[in-house]
Amino acid sequence: MLTVPLLLTGCTGSGGDERTTQRALEDGAAGEGALPPAGPAPSAAPDGAYDAAPEAAGAGRADAFAPEPDMVSTFALDVDTASYSYARRTIGAGSLPQPDTVRHEEFINSFRQDYAPPADDGFSVSTDGARVPAGGETGETGEAGEAGEADGDWSLMRVGLSTRPESNEYGTRKRRPAALTFVVDVSGSMAEPGRLSLVREALHTAVDELRDDDSLALVAFSDVARTVLPMTAVGGAEDRIHDAVEKLQPTDSTNVEAGLTRGYDEAVDGHRKGATNRVVLLSDALANTGATDAGTILDRIAAGREDYGITLFGVGVGSEYGDALMERLTNEGDGHTTYVSETAEAREVFVEDLPRNVDLRARDAKAQVVFDADAVSDYRLIGYDNRQVADEDFRNDAVDGGEVGPGHTVTALYAVRLAEGASGSVATATVRWLDPDTRAPHEESRTVDAAALTGDLWGAAPSRLQVTALAAYFADALRGGSDAGTAPEPYADGSADGKEGSTTTGGPAPLPGAPTVGELAGHAEDLADETEDPAVADLAETVRQAVELTG
């Protein structure tokens, strides 16, 4: 069995956390880029050393999980979940996903959390943590143990951010009307079962769930793009909209640039002041005509976002899926991505989760965690590699953050090594966001106590913390956190690790407290039974299938 050393962020609740709140900050704070960090002053760091991506710090070396040289971590919030859903489908089909399609934060954010929601339209901040087993669960050392040195010094720290959920029903919520432009891929690749047929079903479902005061436009694209339906009020036009959806048929090549350009033109033409204006891209994102690189499409998306506040929601489909392109597009469009492969998932996106996928609670949301240099010797943020923000730009509201809807949770996972004798506050976590209507900035903070990071992770920690850890460990294993020199079975493209001509030797360094993949499977089964959560049961089955694929 492969040994999968990994590092995560996790938590054990601490009732003594001190909570700080800064609400309705003066408008003058917006746009100031040189304000101090949100918590204790950071230790000095060399020029240019801030916010290096984890891989850039020495991937493949024994010290690859060494922390950033400063004690401040800043990133834009991200509620994407496509990476996990696509990996689950790929594994279920008998292959491991390519490592570069696996993102820790999207695995973690795919599961329900236990954070208390705020009472108002802002964020709540929750913090907790747990200690990882020394030397991994088996207590073995060797190369993996040397990399982690004394794993007993390492803890997992969870920072959870949550917005208040809302229903889609009249009388139980106050969501603004939505002006949605659906941009539908009807290229030849969408003819595969489970692609365009699933998209049509999803669109029919969405139309039935929208309110009379919502409006909808429909754009189809293959090698060219055409407007199937201009922006139309839903009330009284349901039959006409359903007829337009049913006529969508696959043909020709995939010109994502043409589709999004036409889609944003329609969204601008149909822009409604005071409404949530959003483009919804439904595609396998396998661009092969026109501009096939995200860089040439981003300017149009950025202009729609900056000039009209139009956001982009990406819904991926298909056994082959352009993950990197879809993620770049939605990041630029202040939106998020999800992935659906079956009717139940599509229904969840367009029925149960419709309010949070079309409405907004916060714009340009960022998080900043400031560690006390006297209490923390090392740390590492797991995931959010392409969402890093310069520390000094945390309160610069001209710098783009992430958009978050109602009922979303965002989890930041850290590996933390406490200094000897650490006590009291060890970190302060702050989230900053702009009101989606007034653009007024707000902040919410919470401190983390050293005592919250000392309980044992497996068995003693809250079940939702253990699920969080399980998801992150599993993501790290799929990214290549295996014994040096041991290659897993083929990935979806037939290569040893998803990259032609490469091996796992010298790959990502082991992370503290790593279970073996067999132990991961055992934890998954236990948590599925304990939580009685169908999503955790699906995760347990996916881990079991991955174990079989690795031999």
N, C-alpha and C positions, 0 to 999 in steps of 0.2 A: 504494500500500500504506500502511495506517495505520502511523504510528510509535507504538510503545507504550512510553513511558518508565516504568520501574518500579524499585522498590527492594526488596531482599531481604536474606536472611541466608544466608550460605553459609560454606564453610570449606575450609581446606587443613590437613592434619594437622600437628600440632606435637609432636615427640617430647619437647620439653623442658618440657611442662606439669607444674607442681607440683601434686600431688594431696593434698588434705586430707580426712580422714575424721573425722566426729563420729558415733559409733554408740551406740545405747542410752543416749540422754540421760536425765538424771534426770527422773522423772515430775513433779517440781516445776516443770519448764520449761513443761509443758502449761498453756495458758490464760493465760500471761503475755503481755499485749498490748503492752508498751512496751520490749521488748528491742531492742538495737541491731541494725542490718542484719547480714547474714551475712558481709560482706566489709569492704573498706576503708570508712572513714567517708565518707558522701556530702557533697557541697557543700551549702551552705545553699539552701533554696528558700522562696519566699513561702508564707505560710499558705494552705492550700486548693489549692495548685498540684500536689499529688501525684496521680499516676495518672489524669490526664486522658486521655479516649479520644482517639486520633489525630485523628478527625474534628472533635472539639470544638476542636482547636487551630488551626483555620483551613482547613478543607477548601475547595478552590477558589482558594486563594491560592498565590502562587509559593513561599511558605515553609511550605507545608502539611506537609512532611516534617520540620519542625523538631522537635528532641527534647523530651522532657519536661524541665521546668526542673531537676529533681533528677537525681542520677546513680544512682538505684536503680530497678530494674524488678521488679515482683512480680506474679505471676499464678497462678491455679489451673490445674493440668494438665488437658488436654482431649485425648481420643483419638477424638473424632468424625471420621467420614469421609463423612457423608451428602452434604455440599455438593458434593464432587467427583463422586461417583457420579451424583447427580441432574443436575449440569451436563453430564456426559458423555452421559447419555440425552437431555437436551433438545437439545444440539447435534446429536447423531445423528439427531434427528427434524426438524432443519432450522431451529431457532431458537436464539438466544443466551439464556442464562439471565438472569433479572432480577438486576441487580447486588447487591441486598440479600440474595440467597440464596448469594452467593459469599463464602466465608471462607477466607482464605489458609491458616490452620493446618490446615484439613480437606483442602485440596488436598495440602499438604506431607506430612501424616501418612498419606496414602493409599498411600505408596510405601515399599518395603522400604529400610531403612537399613543401614549397615555398622558400627553400634556394637557394641562387645564387650559381651556381657551380664555381669551380676555373677555371682559364684560362689555367692551366697546369695540370700535372698528379698527383698533390697532393690533399690536402683537402682544402675546404673553411670552415670557422668557423662562424656561425651565433648565435647571442644571443638575447633574448628578454624575456618578462615576463608580468604578469598581477596579479592583486590582486583578491583573492577569496572573495566571499561574507561573511560578518561576520555572524557567527552562522548558516551557510548554507543558501540556497536560501530562505527557509521559515522563517529564523530568529529564529527557535526553538533552545532551549538549552537542558535542561535535562541532561541525562548522556552524550549524544553525545557532547553537547555544553560545558560541563565541561571539557571533554577531550581536546578539542581544545582551551579552555579558551577563549581568544579574537581572534576569527578567522580573524577579520579585520586586525590583525598584520601580517597575513600570505599572501605570494605571491607564484605564480608558476613561475619557471624560466626554460626556454627552451634553451638548448645548442644543436645546430644543426650542424652536420658535413656532408659534401657532396663531392663526387668525380665527375669528369667530365664524362658525359655519352658518349657512342660511339655506332655507328651503326655496324651491322654485315656485311655490304656490302663492297665489294672491292672498293677501291678508296676513301672511306669516313672514314676509320679508319686504324690503324696500329697494330691491335691486333696480338699477336704472334700466331703461329699455336698451336692447342690444341691436346694433347694426352689423350683421355678419355677412362677410363675403366668402363664400365657399369656393375654393380653387381646387378643381378635381382633375387628377391625372387620368386621362383616358388613352394613354399610349398603349402600344401593343403588349408591353410587359404586364399591363394591368389585366390582361385577359386570363391570367392564371387563376384557377379557383381560389377564392379567399382574398382576392384583391378588389377589383371593381365591383364585384357582386356584394362584397362586404361593405364597401363604401356606399353603394346605393342604399343598402339596408340601414346603415348608420345615418344617412341623410334623411331617409323617411322617418326614422326615430326622432331625429333632432327637430324636424318640422313639427311633429306631433307634440313635442315638449315646449316649443317656443310659445310666447304669449302673443296675443293679438297686437300689442303695441311694439313688438319687435319687428325688425325688417331683415330681409335676406336678399342677397344677390348670388348668382351662380355662374362661375366661369369654368369652362372645360379647356384642357390643353393636351396636345400631343406634339406634333412638329410645329404647329401654330396654336394660337389661343383664340377662343371666341367667347363672347358673352351669351350664355344660354338664357339668363334672366337678369335684367337690371335690378337695382335695389327696389324691393317690393315689400309693402307692409304685409305681415303674415295674416292678420285678421281678414277673413273673407277671401283669401287667395290660396288657401291650403291645397285645393284640388289642382290648381294651375301649377303650383310648386312641385307637388308630387308627380305630375305628368312630366315636368321638365327633368326631374331626377331620373325617372324610369327610362327616359330616352337616351341616357348616357351610355355609349358603347365604345369599346376599345378600338384604337386604330393608330398606326404609324409610330413615330419615335417619341422620345421624351424631351421636351424643351421646357425645362423648369423656369428658365429666364422669361420666356414668352408668357407662361402662365402667371407668374407672380407679377410681371409688369402689368398685364391686363387686369389682374386681380386688384392690385393697388390703385390702378386708374379707376376701377369701378368703386372701390372703397372710398376714394377721395370724392368722386362724383356723388356718391350716396351718403357722404359724411353727415352725421346728425349731432349737432351740438347738444351736450348733456347726456348723450347715450354712450354706451361702451362700444367703440368701433374696433372691430377685430377681423383680420383675415384668417381663415382656417384652411390650411393646405392639407389635402388628403392625397398621399402619394407614396410610391415605393422609393422615391428620391433617387432613382437610377438615371440621372441625366445623361443623355448621349447626343443631343442636338442643341445648337445654339451655344450659349455660355454654360459650360458644364462644371465650372469651378465657382464656388460660392463667392469668391472675391468680386466677380463682375456683376453679381446680382445684389450685393449688399447696399450699394448706394441708393437704389430705389426703395429698399426696405427702410433704410435709415431716414430718408426724406419723409416717408409716410409717418414714421414714428415721431420725428422731431417737429414736423409742421402741423400734423393733425392728430397726434396721439394714438395712431393706429398700431395695434399690437398684433403679433403673429402667433398662432397656435398650430403646431404641426402634429398631424396624426399619421403615423407610419403604418404601412401594410406590406405583406409579401414575404415569402421565404428568403428572398434576397432583398436587401434593404440598404439604401444609401445613408447609413447612420451619421457619418461625419458631415455630409452636406446638410441634412435636416437639422442637426444640432447647431451648426454655424448660422444657418438662416434664422432660426428662432432666437438664438442669442442676440443677433443683431436686431431682431424685430421685437425685443422686449417681451418675449413670450416663453413658451415652454413646449416640450414634446411629450407625446405618449405613443405607444405602439399597440395595435390590436391585431389579433390573428383569428378571433372567433366572435360569434354573435354576442356571447355573454360579456366579453370585454368591450365591444362596441356599445352595448346597452349601458354599461357602467359609465363610459365616457359621456354619452349623450343623454342619459337619464339621471342616474344617481349623482354623477359629478358635473352635470351641466352648469349649475350656478358658478362653481369655482373655475370652470373652463371658459366661461364667457364674461364673467364679471371681474372686477379688480377691488382689492382691499388696499393695496399699497403699490406705489411706483418707486422705481430706483431704490429698492431696498438693499441694504448692505449690512454685513455683520462684522464686528471687530472684537477679538478676544485679546486682552492684554494680560500677560502672565507676570507675576511677581518674580523678579530675577533672584531674590533671596530664597524663594520657596520652591522654584522649579528650575531644574538644571537643563532639561531637554524637553522638547515637545515636537509634535508633527501633526498637521492637519491632514486627514485622510480624505482624498478626493478634492473636488472643486479645482482641479489643476488649471482649467482654462477660464476660471472665474475670479482669478486673483485681482485684487485692487491695491494700488499703492497705499501704504498706511496713511500718508498725509492727505489722501483724497477721500478718506472716510466721510468727512463732512463737507466735501466739495460736491454740491448737488448738481453741478454741471457734468460730473462723471457718471456714466451709466451704471445702474445697478440692475436688480431683477424685479420683475412684476409678480405679485402674489395675489391670488384670488381668495374668496371666502372659504373657510374650512381646510385650508392647506396647512400642512406641517412641514417644517424644514429642519433637518438634523445636521449639525456639524459634529464630526467625530474626531477626537484628538487622542493621540498617545502622549502621555505625560509622565516624565520621570521626576518625582519629587526629590528635593534636596534633603539631605540627612537632617532629621529633627524638624522638618517643615510643619507648621501649624498655622491655624487661622486662615485668612483669605489667601488663596494662591492665584486667582485669576478673576477678571471681571469681563463679562460678556455683554455686549451692547448691540442692539439692532437699531438702525436708522432708516426711515422711510419717508416718502412724501405722500400726503393725502392725494388720492387720485383726482379729486375735484378742485381743491384749492391750491394744491402744490405746497402747502405748509409743511415744514419738516417736523418730525416727532422722533423721540428716542425712548427706548425702554432698556433697562439694564438689570443684571443680577450677578452677584458674586458667587464664587465657588470656594467652599471650605475644604481644607486638606482632609478633614475627617470623612468627607463624602467620597474620597477616592481610595479608601482602605479596605472596604468589604470585598469578599471573593466574588468574582464574576459568575461562574457557573454554579447554579443551584441556589445560591443565596440572594443574588441580585433580582430585581423585579423581572418578570417574564418578558416584558416589552423591551427592556434593556438587553436581555439575552438574545431576543430576535434581532435587534439592531446589530449586535455583535456578530451573530451568525451570518446575516446578510453581508456584512462588510468582510468578514473572513472568507466567505465564499467568493465574493468579487475578487479579492486579492489572489486567491488560488487560481481563478480563471485567467488572471492577468499574468500568471507565471511564477507565483511564489512557491516553487517546488524545490526539491533537493537538486543541487547542482549536478548536471550530467544526466539527469533522468528526464527523458522527453515523454510528454503525454502522447496519447493516441492522436490521430490527425484532427486538425481543425476543419472548419467548414470549407476552406479553400484547398485542403489536402496537404498543407505544409505541417511541419512539426509544431510550430507555435504561431501560425498565422502569418509568418514573414518568411519569404522564400530564402532558403539557404542558411537560416539561423537555427540555433539550438537553445535549449534552456540553460546551458552552462554559462555561468557568469551573469545570470539574469537578476531580477530584483532580489535584494538581500532579505533574509528572513526577518520577521517582525516578532516582537515579544509575545510570549504566551500562546504560540500557535498550536492549535490542535492538528492532528492528522486529518485527512479527508474522511477517514472512517469515523473518527470521533465527531467531526462536523455532522456527519449523517446521523449519528446517535443523538446528538443534541437537537437536531432538527426534528427527529421523531418524537423526542420527549416534549419539545415545545409545541408541536402540533397537537399532542394529546392534552397538554396543560392549558393552552389558550383556546382550543376548540375553534380556531380561526381557519376558515377554508384557505385563505391566502398563505398562511404558515404551512398548512398541509401541502399545498402546491409547491412551496419552497422545499419542503422535506423530500417530496418526490423528485424534484429537479436535482437536488444534491445527490440523491441515491442514483439517479441516472448518470450523473457526471462521474460518480465513483466507478460505475460499471464501464464507462468509456475510457477511464484512465487505467483500467486493468487492476 
